[in-house]
């Protein structure tokens, strides 16, 4: 989908051969390492705990932006960032009044292993975003960069021997069925084609720390969706976290 969109947008001409190395690093670390680690953690400790740990990518990326791109956050931005992170932590820690919420709360295997993979995923996402930023700032087309990094990561995923999957596979061994493929395709369109492309566009036109902090509000956005699926309303602390996130976002903007 990304390749087709980039071709229709005629964005390939904006990428120089010298940009390929950075895009490859972004794809390999951000998608191959980051996404695989993220899904591995999610299969072990659920989306809520994974989301809490995944917000570590915000301070990681902000620190990288300060080191490599001399970016600085104003006082209001720092306060806003602190409120957003605090809101996210509240939202995911107190996001459910009951443990009986199926796959959303179930822990498979070791909690420590799940925490490890979530942390690796956060680091991968932060490094992947930072690697792509110089190419985007130099005029690289967002769709073309997103497509190339996804293609590179996909080729590497296909080349990995299946037996090494024992380190990352979920505990459920059920094979994929037709409707699973449809769900995965929908997820790919919403998360990768739309979500990741918009994130790269934001990185090209904004401060790295602010962009990544805003993108880390995912756990708060997950609250009402999880409430619909589990039919259990999040506790007041979860909504307080959402309010803090909104206030922090307004300070950033």
LINZINOR-V687950 format. One record per pair of residues at least 4 apart in sequence whose C-alpha atoms are under 6 Angstrom apart, sorted by the first residue. I is the first residue (numbers start at 1). J is the second residue. Records with the same first field share a line. If there is no record, write none. Layout:
I=J + J
This chain:
2=147
3=147
6=11 + 143 + 144
11=141 + 144
12=144
14=140 + 141
15=140
20=24
22=131
23=132 + 149
24=28 + 149
25=29
26=30 + 128 + 131 + 132
27=31 + 149 + 150 + 153
28=32 + 153
29=33 + 124 + 128
30=34 + 124 + 125 + 128
31=35
32=36 + 153
33=37 + 124
34=121 + 124 + 125
37=117 + 121
38=118 + 121
40=168
41=45 + 114 + 117 + 118
42=46 + 47 + 50
43=170
44=107 + 108 + 114
45=107 + 114
46=104 + 105
47=51 + 104
48=92
50=54 + 118
51=219
52=92
53=118
54=118 + 122
55=216
56=122
57=61 + 122 + 123 + 126
58=212 + 213
59=63
61=126 + 209
62=209
64=68
65=69 + 71 + 208
66=70 + 71
73=77
76=80 + 251
77=81 + 252
80=248 + 251 + 252
83=87 + 244 + 248
84=245 + 248
87=241 + 242 + 244 + 245
88=220 + 241
89=93
90=94 + 238 + 241
91=95 + 220 + 238 + 241
94=237 + 238
95=234 + 238
96=234
97=235
101=105 + 230
124=128
133=204
135=140
136=140 + 204
137=204
142=201
165=169
176=180
187=191
188=192
189=193
190=194
191=195
192=196
193=197
202=206
203=208
220=242
222=226
226=230
227=231 + 232 + 233
